[in-house]
Amino acid sequence: MRLTVLTAVTGLLVLVFIFELLRRRQLREKYAVLWLSVGIVIVPLGLFPRLLDGIASSVGVAYGISLVLFLGIVFLLLVCIHLSWEASRLEEETRTLAEEVALIKTEMSKREHSND
């Protein structure tokens, strides 16, 4: 009983925390959707633990907690892949911008020397 209450409270705290980050504009909407989905899934599973066992048995998993752990690992793997993709994209964009700034500085330097 205590674990189900703790799970539901944790889900509600996740939802509140995500809404607060959105309100302060510290989290973009595209990422908030992901984390709000996590919170929305956690709350019912905490309130109705038998629901998890029913879902697990319907997909052929012996225990509900095994399904949660597996899905949690898959979820974290997908988040890591997405963040790696975002970091790679931003790295490329930063390199391109640095090259453009260097070209602009070179051009400005040439113009300054030609005006002297």
Biopython code that builds the backbone (N, CA, C, O; Angstrom):
import numpy as np
from Bio.PDB.StructureBuilder import StructureBuilder

atoms = [
    (1, "MET", "N", (0.822, -1.204, 0.000)),
    (1, "MET", "CA", (0.000, 0.000, 0.000)),
    (1, "MET", "C", (0.858, 1.257, 0.000)),
    (1, "MET", "O", (0.559, 2.216, -0.711)),
    (2, "ARG", "N", (1.917, 1.254, 0.791)),
    (2, "ARG", "CA", (2.766, 2.442, 0.864)),
    (2, "ARG", "C", (3.452, 2.731, -0.460)),
    (2, "ARG", "O", (3.595, 3.889, -0.852)),
    (3, "LEU", "N", (3.882, 1.664, -1.157)),
    (3, "LEU", "CA", (4.552, 1.860, -2.439)),
    (3, "LEU", "C", (3.604, 2.458, -3.472)),
    (3, "LEU", "O", (4.017, 3.298, -4.272)),
    (4, "THR", "N", (2.356, 2.045, -3.468)),
    (4, "THR", "CA", (1.406, 2.596, -4.430)),
    (4, "THR", "C", (1.167, 4.076, -4.165)),
    (4, "THR", "O", (1.074, 4.865, -5.105)),
    (5, "VAL", "N", (1.067, 4.456, -2.911)),
    (5, "VAL", "CA", (0.888, 5.874, -2.563)),
    (5, "VAL", "C", (2.133, 6.658, -2.954)),
    (5, "VAL", "O", (2.034, 7.747, -3.518)),
    (6, "LEU", "N", (3.310, 6.103, -2.655)),
    (6, "LEU", "CA", (4.562, 6.773, -2.995)),
    (6, "LEU", "C", (4.685, 6.949, -4.510)),
    (6, "LEU", "O", (5.135, 7.994, -4.980)),
    (7, "THR", "N", (4.294, 5.946, -5.257)),
    (7, "THR", "CA", (4.352, 6.021, -6.718)),
    (7, "THR", "C", (3.407, 7.104, -7.246)),
    (7, "THR", "O", (3.787, 7.895, -8.110)),
    (8, "ALA", "N", (2.199, 7.135, -6.734)),
    (8, "ALA", "CA", (1.234, 8.144, -7.174)),
    (8, "ALA", "C", (1.699, 9.549, -6.807)),
    (8, "ALA", "O", (1.584, 10.469, -7.617)),
    (9, "VAL", "N", (2.222, 9.723, -5.600)),
    (9, "VAL", "CA", (2.716, 11.038, -5.172)),
    (9, "VAL", "C", (3.907, 11.455, -6.031)),
    (9, "VAL", "O", (4.027, 12.621, -6.407)),
    (10, "THR", "N", (4.787, 10.503, -6.340)),
    (10, "THR", "CA", (5.931, 10.801, -7.203)),
    (10, "THR", "C", (5.468, 11.247, -8.581)),
    (10, "THR", "O", (6.009, 12.206, -9.132)),
    (11, "GLY", "N", (4.489, 10.576, -9.140)),
    (11, "GLY", "CA", (3.933, 10.978, -10.426)),
    (11, "GLY", "C", (3.354, 12.376, -10.392)),
    (11, "GLY", "O", (3.559, 13.162, -11.317)),
    (12, "LEU", "N", (2.630, 12.691, -9.328)),
    (12, "LEU", "CA", (2.062, 14.041, -9.197)),
    (12, "LEU", "C", (3.162, 15.086, -9.049)),
    (12, "LEU", "O", (3.059, 16.178, -9.608)),
    (13, "LEU", "N", (4.219, 14.759, -8.297)),
    (13, "LEU", "CA", (5.338, 15.694, -8.142)),
    (13, "LEU", "C", (6.062, 15.916, -9.470)),
    (13, "LEU", "O", (6.500, 17.028, -9.763)),
    (14, "VAL", "N", (6.186, 14.869, -10.263)),
    (14, "VAL", "CA", (6.788, 15.023, -11.592)),
    (14, "VAL", "C", (5.949, 15.981, -12.431)),
    (14, "VAL", "O", (6.492, 16.873, -13.083)),
    (15, "LEU", "N", (4.647, 15.805, -12.418)),
    (15, "LEU", "CA", (3.763, 16.690, -13.181)),
    (15, "LEU", "C", (3.884, 18.140, -12.717)),
    (15, "LEU", "O", (3.992, 19.050, -13.538)),
    (16, "VAL", "N", (3.864, 18.352, -11.409)),
    (16, "VAL", "CA", (3.982, 19.714, -10.870)),
    (16, "VAL", "C", (5.323, 20.324, -11.257)),
    (16, "VAL", "O", (5.390, 21.483, -11.668)),
    (17, "PHE", "N", (6.394, 19.538, -11.124)),
    (17, "PHE", "CA", (7.733, 20.021, -11.436)),
    (17, "PHE", "C", (7.846, 20.401, -12.912)),
    (17, "PHE", "O", (8.436, 21.432, -13.237)),
    (18, "ILE", "N", (7.295, 19.591, -13.803)),
    (18, "ILE", "CA", (7.357, 19.883, -15.239)),
    (18, "ILE", "C", (6.557, 21.143, -15.560)),
    (18, "ILE", "O", (7.010, 21.980, -16.340)),
    (19, "PHE", "N", (5.371, 21.284, -14.966)),
    (19, "PHE", "CA", (4.585, 22.500, -15.191)),
    (19, "PHE", "C", (5.319, 23.737, -14.681)),
    (19, "PHE", "O", (5.245, 24.799, -15.298)),
    (20, "GLU", "N", (6.018, 23.609, -13.571)),
    (20, "GLU", "CA", (6.780, 24.735, -13.034)),
    (20, "GLU", "C", (7.939, 25.100, -13.965)),
    (20, "GLU", "O", (8.198, 26.280, -14.202)),
    (21, "LEU", "N", (8.628, 24.099, -14.488)),
    (21, "LEU", "CA", (9.711, 24.373, -15.437)),
    (21, "LEU", "C", (9.170, 25.040, -16.707)),
    (21, "LEU", "O", (9.806, 25.932, -17.267)),
    (22, "LEU", "N", (8.004, 24.603, -17.147)),
    (22, "LEU", "CA", (7.376, 25.239, -18.306)),
    (22, "LEU", "C", (6.995, 26.681, -18.006)),
    (22, "LEU", "O", (7.210, 27.573, -18.826)),
    (23, "ARG", "N", (6.434, 26.900, -16.837)),
    (23, "ARG", "CA", (6.018, 28.247, -16.454)),
    (23, "ARG", "C", (7.202, 29.205, -16.419)),
    (23, "ARG", "O", (7.085, 30.362, -16.823)),
    (24, "ARG", "N", (8.342, 28.717, -15.933)),
    (24, "ARG", "CA", (9.556, 29.543, -15.850)),
    (24, "ARG", "C", (10.322, 29.588, -17.170)),
    (24, "ARG", "O", (11.362, 30.239, -17.264)),
    (25, "ARG", "N", (9.815, 28.903, -18.176)),
    (25, "ARG", "CA", (10.439, 28.805, -19.489)),
    (25, "ARG", "C", (11.852, 28.222, -19.418)),
    (25, "ARG", "O", (12.751, 28.651, -20.142)),
    (26, "GLN", "N", (12.030, 27.235, -18.531)),
    (26, "GLN", "CA", (13.308, 26.551, -18.406)),
    (26, "GLN", "C", (13.288, 25.197, -19.112)),
    (26, "GLN", "O", (14.304, 24.505, -19.166)),
    (27, "LEU", "N", (12.138, 24.827, -19.647)),
    (27, "LEU", "CA", (11.993, 23.573, -20.374)),
    (27, "LEU", "C", (11.144, 23.857, -21.597)),
    (27, "LEU", "O", (10.072, 24.453, -21.496)),
    (28, "ARG", "N", (11.627, 23.430, -22.744)),
    (28, "ARG", "CA", (10.880, 23.652, -23.975)),
    (28, "ARG", "C", (9.706, 22.682, -24.053)),
    (28, "ARG", "O", (9.720, 21.604, -23.459)),
    (29, "GLU", "N", (8.699, 23.098, -24.797)),
    (29, "GLU", "CA", (7.464, 22.324, -24.887)),
    (29, "GLU", "C", (7.680, 20.937, -25.472)),
    (29, "GLU", "O", (7.029, 19.978, -25.058)),
    (30, "LYS", "N", (8.596, 20.827, -26.440)),
    (30, "LYS", "CA", (8.785, 19.523, -27.080)),
    (30, "LYS", "C", (9.333, 18.494, -26.093)),
    (30, "LYS", "O", (9.054, 17.303, -26.231)),
    (31, "TYR", "N", (10.105, 18.933, -25.101)),
    (31, "TYR", "CA", (10.596, 18.012, -24.081)),
    (31, "TYR", "C", (9.567, 17.833, -22.969)),
    (31, "TYR", "O", (9.496, 16.770, -22.352)),
    (32, "ALA", "N", (8.787, 18.848, -22.720)),
    (32, "ALA", "CA", (7.776, 18.770, -21.666)),
    (32, "ALA", "C", (6.727, 17.715, -21.986)),
    (32, "ALA", "O", (6.242, 17.025, -21.089)),
    (33, "VAL", "N", (6.379, 17.589, -23.252)),
    (33, "VAL", "CA", (5.380, 16.589, -23.648)),
    (33, "VAL", "C", (5.843, 15.195, -23.229)),
    (33, "VAL", "O", (5.056, 14.395, -22.723)),
    (34, "LEU", "N", (7.104, 14.920, -23.442)),
    (34, "LEU", "CA", (7.665, 13.623, -23.071)),
    (34, "LEU", "C", (7.546, 13.387, -21.566)),
    (34, "LEU", "O", (7.075, 12.334, -21.135)),
    (35, "TRP", "N", (7.966, 14.351, -20.780)),
    (35, "TRP", "CA", (7.975, 14.170, -19.327)),
    (35, "TRP", "C", (6.579, 14.234, -18.727)),
    (35, "TRP", "O", (6.306, 13.576, -17.723)),
    (36, "LEU", "N", (5.697, 15.014, -19.328)),
    (36, "LEU", "CA", (4.305, 15.014, -18.866)),
    (36, "LEU", "C", (3.660, 13.656, -19.131)),
    (36, "LEU", "O", (2.856, 13.176, -18.332)),
    (37, "SER", "N", (4.015, 13.047, -20.248)),
    (37, "SER", "CA", (3.508, 11.700, -20.546)),
    (37, "SER", "C", (3.973, 10.708, -19.484)),
    (37, "SER", "O", (3.208, 9.842, -19.059)),
    (38, "VAL", "N", (5.222, 10.836, -19.061)),
    (38, "VAL", "CA", (5.742, 9.950, -18.013)),
    (38, "VAL", "C", (4.934, 10.137, -16.731)),
    (38, "VAL", "O", (4.524, 9.160, -16.105)),
    (39, "GLY", "N", (4.710, 11.378, -16.348)),
    (39, "GLY", "CA", (3.935, 11.648, -15.139)),
    (39, "GLY", "C", (2.511, 11.136, -15.230)),
    (39, "GLY", "O", (1.964, 10.613, -14.259)),
    (40, "ILE", "N", (1.915, 11.291, -16.401)),
    (40, "ILE", "CA", (0.531, 10.856, -16.591)),
    (40, "ILE", "C", (0.433, 9.330, -16.543)),
    (40, "ILE", "O", (-0.597, 8.793, -16.136)),
    (41, "VAL", "N", (1.481, 8.634, -16.951)),
    (41, "VAL", "CA", (1.484, 7.167, -16.883)),
    (41, "VAL", "C", (1.742, 6.694, -15.454)),
    (41, "VAL", "O", (1.162, 5.699, -15.019)),
    (42, "ILE", "N", (2.603, 7.394, -14.726)),
    (42, "ILE", "CA", (2.983, 6.971, -13.372)),
    (42, "ILE", "C", (1.800, 7.044, -12.401)),
    (42, "ILE", "O", (1.609, 6.131, -11.598)),
    (43, "VAL", "N", (1.021, 8.097, -12.464)),
    (43, "VAL", "CA", (-0.061, 8.304, -11.487)),
    (43, "VAL", "C", (-1.080, 7.157, -11.497)),
    (43, "VAL", "O", (-1.357, 6.606, -10.431)),
    (44, "PRO", "N", (-1.653, 6.769, -12.649)),
    (44, "PRO", "CA", (-2.614, 5.659, -12.618)),
    (44, "PRO", "C", (-1.982, 4.333, -12.188)),
    (44, "PRO", "O", (-2.627, 3.529, -11.515)),
    (45, "LEU", "N", (-0.734, 4.105, -12.571)),
    (45, "LEU", "CA", (-0.084, 2.865, -12.164)),
    (45, "LEU", "C", (0.122, 2.829, -10.658)),
    (45, "LEU", "O", (0.083, 1.760, -10.049)),
    (46, "GLY", "N", (0.341, 3.991, -10.059)),
    (46, "GLY", "CA", (0.464, 4.053, -8.607)),
    (46, "GLY", "C", (-0.868, 3.861, -7.914)),
    (46, "GLY", "O", (-0.942, 3.221, -6.865)),
    (47, "LEU", "N", (-1.911, 4.408, -8.492)),
    (47, "LEU", "CA", (-3.236, 4.306, -7.871)),
    (47, "LEU", "C", (-3.891, 2.950, -8.102)),
    (47, "LEU", "O", (-4.657, 2.470, -7.266)),
    (48, "PHE", "N", (-3.584, 2.334, -9.247)),
    (48, "PHE", "CA", (-4.191, 1.055, -9.605)),
    (48, "PHE", "C", (-3.106, 0.042, -9.960)),
    (48, "PHE", "O", (-2.900, -0.247, -11.139)),
    (49, "PRO", "N", (-2.409, -0.503, -8.963)),
    (49, "PRO", "CA", (-1.290, -1.414, -9.251)),
    (49, "PRO", "C", (-1.707, -2.696, -9.964)),
    (49, "PRO", "O", (-0.894, -3.281, -10.682)),
    (50, "ARG", "N", (-2.922, -3.142, -9.794)),
    (50, "ARG", "CA", (-3.397, -4.348, -10.479)),
    (50, "ARG", "C", (-3.495, -4.119, -11.994)),
    (50, "ARG", "O", (-3.424, -5.065, -12.779)),
    (51, "LEU", "N", (-3.656, -2.869, -12.385)),
    (51, "LEU", "CA", (-3.692, -2.527, -13.803)),
    (51, "LEU", "C", (-2.369, -2.910, -14.466)),
    (51, "LEU", "O", (-2.351, -3.411, -15.590)),
    (52, "LEU", "N", (-1.275, -2.672, -13.765)),
    (52, "LEU", "CA", (0.046, -3.020, -14.274)),
    (52, "LEU", "C", (0.185, -4.527, -14.454)),
    (52, "LEU", "O", (0.730, -4.985, -15.458)),
    (53, "ASP", "N", (-0.303, -5.299, -13.486)),
    (53, "ASP", "CA", (-0.239, -6.752, -13.599)),
    (53, "ASP", "C", (-1.074, -7.252, -14.779)),
    (53, "ASP", "O", (-0.685, -8.194, -15.470)),
    (54, "GLY", "N", (-2.211, -6.619, -14.998)),
    (54, "GLY", "CA", (-3.057, -6.989, -16.137)),
    (54, "GLY", "C", (-2.383, -6.692, -17.464)),
    (54, "GLY", "O", (-2.443, -7.500, -18.391)),
    (55, "ILE", "N", (-1.743, -5.536, -17.557)),
    (55, "ILE", "CA", (-1.031, -5.183, -18.788)),
    (55, "ILE", "C", (0.129, -6.148, -19.012)),
    (55, "ILE", "O", (0.355, -6.612, -20.130)),
    (56, "ALA", "N", (0.867, -6.447, -17.934)),
    (56, "ALA", "CA", (2.009, -7.360, -18.049)),
    (56, "ALA", "C", (1.574, -8.743, -18.519)),
    (56, "ALA", "O", (2.205, -9.325, -19.401)),
    (57, "SER", "N", (0.520, -9.264, -17.948)),
    (57, "SER", "CA", (0.078, -10.602, -18.347)),
    (57, "SER", "C", (-0.456, -10.609, -19.777)),
    (57, "SER", "O", (-0.342, -11.620, -20.469)),
    (58, "SER", "N", (-1.032, -9.506, -20.227)),
    (58, "SER", "CA", (-1.558, -9.456, -21.589)),
    (58, "SER", "C", (-0.450, -9.436, -22.639)),
    (58, "SER", "O", (-0.668, -9.840, -23.781)),
    (59, "VAL", "N", (0.754, -8.959, -22.249)),
    (59, "VAL", "CA", (1.872, -8.969, -23.197)),
    (59, "VAL", "C", (2.818, -10.137, -22.944)),
    (59, "VAL", "O", (3.851, -10.257, -23.602)),
    (60, "GLY", "N", (2.467, -10.994, -21.994)),
    (60, "GLY", "CA", (3.241, -12.194, -21.756)),
    (60, "GLY", "C", (4.399, -12.046, -20.794)),
    (60, "GLY", "O", (5.341, -12.836, -20.833)),
    (61, "VAL", "N", (4.345, -11.036, -19.921)),
    (61, "VAL", "CA", (5.396, -10.828, -18.925)),
    (61, "VAL", "C", (4.865, -11.332, -17.583)),
    (61, "VAL", "O", (3.714, -11.078, -17.228)),
    (62, "ALA", "N", (5.709, -12.047, -16.844)),
    (62, "ALA", "CA", (5.265, -12.695, -15.598)),
    (62, "ALA", "C", (4.885, -11.681, -14.516)),
    (62, "ALA", "O", (3.861, -11.839, -13.851)),
    (63, "TYR", "N", (5.699, -10.652, -14.339)),
    (63, "TYR", "CA", (5.458, -9.692, -13.253)),
    (63, "TYR", "C", (5.377, -8.275, -13.815)),
    (63, "TYR", "O", (6.102, -7.909, -14.740)),
    (64, "GLY", "N", (4.492, -7.507, -13.241)),
    (64, "GLY", "CA", (4.331, -6.123, -13.671)),
    (64, "GLY", "C", (5.585, -5.297, -13.476)),
    (64, "GLY", "O", (5.906, -4.451, -14.310)),
    (65, "ILE", "N", (6.302, -5.532, -12.382)),
    (65, "ILE", "CA", (7.500, -4.749, -12.111)),
    (65, "ILE", "C", (8.576, -5.030, -13.161)),
    (65, "ILE", "O", (9.360, -4.143, -13.495)),
    (66, "SER", "N", (8.617, -6.260, -13.682)),
    (66, "SER", "CA", (9.574, -6.582, -14.753)),
    (66, "SER", "C", (9.277, -5.761, -15.999)),
    (66, "SER", "O", (10.190, -5.273, -16.665)),
    (67, "LEU", "N", (8.010, -5.616, -16.303)),
    (67, "LEU", "CA", (7.612, -4.809, -17.448)),
    (67, "LEU", "C", (7.992, -3.353, -17.234)),
    (67, "LEU", "O", (8.478, -2.697, -18.156)),
    (68, "VAL", "N", (7.775, -2.843, -16.031)),
    (68, "VAL", "CA", (8.130, -1.451, -15.729)),
    (68, "VAL", "C", (9.630, -1.233, -15.874)),
    (68, "VAL", "O", (10.060, -0.246, -16.471)),
    (69, "LEU", "N", (10.423, -2.145, -15.334)),
    (69, "LEU", "CA", (11.876, -2.013, -15.437)),
    (69, "LEU", "C", (12.337, -2.073, -16.887)),
    (69, "LEU", "O", (13.185, -1.282, -17.301)),
    (70, "PHE", "N", (11.796, -2.992, -17.650)),
    (70, "PHE", "CA", (12.163, -3.090, -19.063)),
    (70, "PHE", "C", (11.790, -1.812, -19.814)),
    (70, "PHE", "O", (12.610, -1.252, -20.543)),
    (71, "LEU", "N", (10.561, -1.358, -19.635)),
    (71, "LEU", "CA", (10.124, -0.141, -20.330)),
    (71, "LEU", "C", (10.914, 1.079, -19.864)),
    (71, "LEU", "O", (11.189, 1.982, -20.654)),
    (72, "GLY", "N", (11.277, 1.106, -18.583)),
    (72, "GLY", "CA", (12.103, 2.200, -18.079)),
    (72, "GLY", "C", (13.472, 2.238, -18.733)),
    (72, "GLY", "O", (13.973, 3.307, -19.082)),
    (73, "ILE", "N", (14.076, 1.067, -18.898)),
    (73, "ILE", "CA", (15.378, 1.002, -19.555)),
    (73, "ILE", "C", (15.270, 1.413, -21.023)),
    (73, "ILE", "O", (16.112, 2.159, -21.523)),
    (74, "VAL", "N", (14.247, 0.934, -21.705)),
    (74, "VAL", "CA", (14.038, 1.316, -23.104)),
    (74, "VAL", "C", (13.808, 2.825, -23.205)),
    (74, "VAL", "O", (14.354, 3.480, -24.093)),
    (75, "PHE", "N", (13.007, 3.371, -22.301)),
    (75, "PHE", "CA", (12.729, 4.807, -22.298)),
    (75, "PHE", "C", (14.017, 5.605, -22.103)),
    (75, "PHE", "O", (14.268, 6.564, -22.833)),
    (76, "LEU", "N", (14.833, 5.216, -21.124)),
    (76, "LEU", "CA", (16.085, 5.932, -20.874)),
    (76, "LEU", "C", (17.048, 5.807, -22.051)),
    (76, "LEU", "O", (17.762, 6.757, -22.371)),
    (77, "LEU", "N", (17.070, 4.650, -22.692)),
    (77, "LEU", "CA", (17.899, 4.473, -23.876)),
    (77, "LEU", "C", (17.458, 5.427, -24.990)),
    (77, "LEU", "O", (18.290, 6.062, -25.638)),
    (78, "LEU", "N", (16.158, 5.522, -25.205)),
    (78, "LEU", "CA", (15.641, 6.429, -26.233)),
    (78, "LEU", "C", (15.933, 7.888, -25.895)),
    (78, "LEU", "O", (16.248, 8.674, -26.789)),
    (79, "VAL", "N", (15.834, 8.260, -24.626)),
    (79, "VAL", "CA", (16.160, 9.625, -24.216)),
    (79, "VAL", "C", (17.638, 9.907, -24.477)),
    (79, "VAL", "O", (17.986, 10.975, -24.980)),
    (80, "CYS", "N", (18.509, 8.954, -24.139)),
    (80, "CYS", "CA", (19.949, 9.130, -24.389)),
    (80, "CYS", "C", (20.252, 9.280, -25.874)),
    (80, "CYS", "O", (21.056, 10.124, -26.267)),
    (81, "ILE", "N", (19.611, 8.464, -26.691)),
    (81, "ILE", "CA", (19.819, 8.563, -28.143)),
    (81, "ILE", "C", (19.350, 9.913, -28.654)),
    (81, "ILE", "O", (20.028, 10.546, -29.464)),
    (82, "HIS", "N", (18.195, 10.353, -28.184)),
    (82, "HIS", "CA", (17.670, 11.651, -28.624)),
    (82, "HIS", "C", (18.598, 12.787, -28.203)),
    (82, "HIS", "O", (18.873, 13.686, -28.997)),
    (83, "LEU", "N", (19.081, 12.756, -26.971)),
    (83, "LEU", "CA", (19.974, 13.819, -26.501)),
    (83, "LEU", "C", (21.301, 13.789, -27.246)),
    (83, "LEU", "O", (21.878, 14.845, -27.505)),
    (84, "SER", "N", (21.799, 12.616, -27.595)),
    (84, "SER", "CA", (23.024, 12.516, -28.392)),
    (84, "SER", "C", (22.807, 13.119, -29.777)),
    (84, "SER", "O", (23.674, 13.813, -30.307)),
    (85, "TRP", "N", (21.644, 12.845, -30.352)),
    (85, "TRP", "CA", (21.314, 13.424, -31.647)),
    (85, "TRP", "C", (21.253, 14.945, -31.563)),
    (85, "TRP", "O", (21.792, 15.643, -32.422)),
    (86, "GLU", "N", (20.593, 15.454, -30.523)),
    (86, "GLU", "CA", (20.499, 16.904, -30.338)),
    (86, "GLU", "C", (21.882, 17.525, -30.149)),
    (86, "GLU", "O", (22.173, 18.570, -30.730)),
    (87, "ALA", "N", (22.737, 16.895, -29.342)),
    (87, "ALA", "CA", (24.089, 17.415, -29.107)),
    (87, "ALA", "C", (24.888, 17.424, -30.409)),
    (87, "ALA", "O", (25.617, 18.378, -30.676)),
    (88, "SER", "N", (24.762, 16.386, -31.212)),
    (88, "SER", "CA", (25.472, 16.330, -32.496)),
    (88, "SER", "C", (24.999, 17.438, -33.425)),
    (88, "SER", "O", (25.801, 18.092, -34.090)),
    (89, "ARG", "N", (23.706, 17.636, -33.462)),
    (89, "ARG", "CA", (23.142, 18.688, -34.320)),
    (89, "ARG", "C", (23.621, 20.064, -33.874)),
    (89, "ARG", "O", (23.992, 20.895, -34.702)),
    (90, "LEU", "N", (23.612, 20.302, -32.561)),
    (90, "LEU", "CA", (24.055, 21.591, -32.042)),
    (90, "LEU", "C", (25.553, 21.803, -32.242)),
    (90, "LEU", "O", (25.997, 22.926, -32.481)),
    (91, "GLU", "N", (26.330, 20.730, -32.144)),
    (91, "GLU", "CA", (27.766, 20.834, -32.380)),
    (91, "GLU", "C", (28.044, 21.247, -33.820)),
    (91, "GLU", "O", (28.892, 22.102, -34.077)),
    (92, "GLU", "N", (27.327, 20.640, -34.752)),
    (92, "GLU", "CA", (27.487, 20.997, -36.163)),
    (92, "GLU", "C", (27.067, 22.444, -36.410)),
    (92, "GLU", "O", (27.736, 23.172, -37.144)),
    (93, "GLU", "N", (25.984, 22.849, -35.810)),
    (93, "GLU", "CA", (25.502, 24.218, -35.964)),
    (93, "GLU", "C", (26.499, 25.221, -35.374)),
    (93, "GLU", "O", (26.736, 26.277, -35.958)),
    (94, "THR", "N", (27.076, 24.894, -34.227)),
    (94, "THR", "CA", (28.065, 25.765, -33.595)),
    (94, "THR", "C", (29.309, 25.890, -34.464)),
    (94, "THR", "O", (29.859, 26.982, -34.611)),
    (95, "ARG", "N", (29.758, 24.770, -35.042)),
    (95, "ARG", "CA", (30.927, 24.803, -35.919)),
    (95, "ARG", "C", (30.663, 25.671, -37.141)),
    (95, "ARG", "O", (31.517, 26.460, -37.542)),
    (96, "THR", "N", (29.480, 25.526, -37.732)),
    (96, "THR", "CA", (29.116, 26.328, -38.897)),
    (96, "THR", "C", (29.078, 27.807, -38.544)),
    (96, "THR", "O", (29.578, 28.638, -39.302)),
    (97, "LEU", "N", (28.492, 28.142, -37.406)),
    (97, "LEU", "CA", (28.428, 29.540, -36.987)),
    (97, "LEU", "C", (29.811, 30.109, -36.707)),
    (97, "LEU", "O", (30.082, 31.263, -37.040)),
    (98, "ALA", "N", (30.687, 29.320, -36.101)),
    (98, "ALA", "CA", (32.058, 29.778, -35.835)),
    (98, "ALA", "C", (32.798, 30.050, -37.137)),
    (98, "ALA", "O", (33.544, 31.024, -37.236)),
    (99, "GLU", "N", (32.596, 29.197, -38.133)),
    (99, "GLU", "CA", (33.219, 29.424, -39.435)),
    (99, "GLU", "C", (32.692, 30.689, -40.087)),
    (99, "GLU", "O", (33.461, 31.452, -40.672)),
    (100, "GLU", "N", (31.387, 30.922, -39.993)),
    (100, "GLU", "CA", (30.801, 32.123, -40.573)),
    (100, "GLU", "C", (31.322, 33.382, -39.881)),
    (100, "GLU", "O", (31.607, 34.379, -40.544)),
    (101, "VAL", "N", (31.448, 33.342, -38.561)),
    (101, "VAL", "CA", (31.983, 34.482, -37.819)),
    (101, "VAL", "C", (33.429, 34.742, -38.223)),
    (101, "VAL", "O", (33.827, 35.895, -38.390)),
    (102, "ALA", "N", (34.211, 33.688, -38.382)),
    (102, "ALA", "CA", (35.607, 33.845, -38.793)),
    (102, "ALA", "C", (35.689, 34.486, -40.177)),
    (102, "ALA", "O", (36.529, 35.358, -40.404)),
    (103, "LEU", "N", (34.827, 34.064, -41.105)),
    (103, "LEU", "CA", (34.815, 34.664, -42.436)),
    (103, "LEU", "C", (34.412, 36.132, -42.385)),
    (103, "LEU", "O", (34.993, 36.960, -43.085)),
    (104, "ILE", "N", (33.433, 36.453, -41.571)),
    (104, "ILE", "CA", (32.987, 37.848, -41.436)),
    (104, "ILE", "C", (34.101, 38.696, -40.838)),
    (104, "ILE", "O", (34.334, 39.813, -41.301)),
    (105, "LYS", "N", (34.792, 38.194, -39.824)),
    (105, "LYS", "CA", (35.910, 38.940, -39.219)),
    (105, "LYS", "C", (37.031, 39.157, -40.222)),
    (105, "LYS", "O", (37.631, 40.231, -40.271)),
    (106, "THR", "N", (37.314, 38.130, -41.026)),
    (106, "THR", "CA", (38.355, 38.263, -42.049)),
    (106, "THR", "C", (37.971, 39.313, -43.068)),
    (106, "THR", "O", (38.799, 40.133, -43.467)),
    (107, "GLU", "N", (36.727, 39.293, -43.487)),
    (107, "GLU", "CA", (36.240, 40.278, -44.453)),
    (107, "GLU", "C", (36.302, 41.689, -43.876)),
    (107, "GLU", "O", (36.711, 42.623, -44.565)),
    (108, "MET", "N", (35.902, 41.847, -42.624)),
    (108, "MET", "CA", (35.946, 43.163, -41.981)),
    (108, "MET", "C", (37.391, 43.636, -41.825)),
    (108, "MET", "O", (37.683, 44.820, -41.998)),
    (109, "SER", "N", (38.268, 42.733, -41.506)),
    (109, "SER", "CA", (39.677, 43.073, -41.359)),
    (109, "SER", "C", (40.261, 43.531, -42.687)),
    (109, "SER", "O", (41.033, 44.489, -42.730)),
    (110, "LYS", "N", (39.892, 42.847, -43.779)),
    (110, "LYS", "CA", (40.355, 43.250, -45.112)),
    (110, "LYS", "C", (39.846, 44.631, -45.466)),
    (110, "LYS", "O", (40.588, 45.439, -46.025)),
    (111, "ARG", "N", (38.591, 44.917, -45.150)),
    (111, "ARG", "CA", (38.004, 46.222, -45.458)),
    (111, "ARG", "C", (38.668, 47.326, -44.646)),
    (111, "ARG", "O", (38.881, 48.427, -45.153)),
    (112, "GLU", "N", (38.995, 47.039, -43.396)),
    (112, "GLU", "CA", (39.659, 48.038, -42.541)),
    (112, "GLU", "C", (41.040, 48.369, -43.101)),
    (112, "GLU", "O", (41.433, 49.535, -43.122)),
    (113, "HIS", "N", (41.767, 47.374, -43.547)),
    (113, "HIS", "CA", (43.108, 47.581, -44.089)),
    (113, "HIS", "C", (43.063, 48.295, -45.449)),
    (113, "HIS", "O", (43.963, 49.064, -45.784)),
    (114, "SER", "N", (42.002, 48.029, -46.224)),
    (114, "SER", "CA", (41.905, 48.698, -47.525)),
    (114, "SER", "C", (41.487, 50.158, -47.372)),
    (114, "SER", "O", (41.772, 50.969, -48.253)),
    (115, "ASN", "N", (40.824, 50.508, -46.284)),
    (115, "ASN", "CA", (40.407, 51.890, -46.043)),
    (115, "ASN", "C", (41.544, 52.738, -45.488)),
    (115, "ASN", "O", (41.484, 53.965, -45.567)),
    (116, "ASP", "N", (42.574, 52.118, -44.932)),
    (116, "ASP", "CA", (43.699, 52.863, -44.348)),
    (116, "ASP", "C", (44.633, 53.419, -45.361)),
    (116, "ASP", "O", (45.618, 54.066, -45.003)),
]
sb = StructureBuilder()
sb.init_structure("model")
sb.init_model(0)
sb.init_chain("A")
sb.init_seg("    ")
for serial, (resi, resn, name, xyz) in enumerate(atoms, 1):
    if name == "N":
        sb.init_residue(resn, " ", resi, " ")
    sb.init_atom(name, np.array(xyz, "f"), 0.0, 1.0, " ", f" {name:<3s}", serial, name[0])
structure = sb.get_structure()
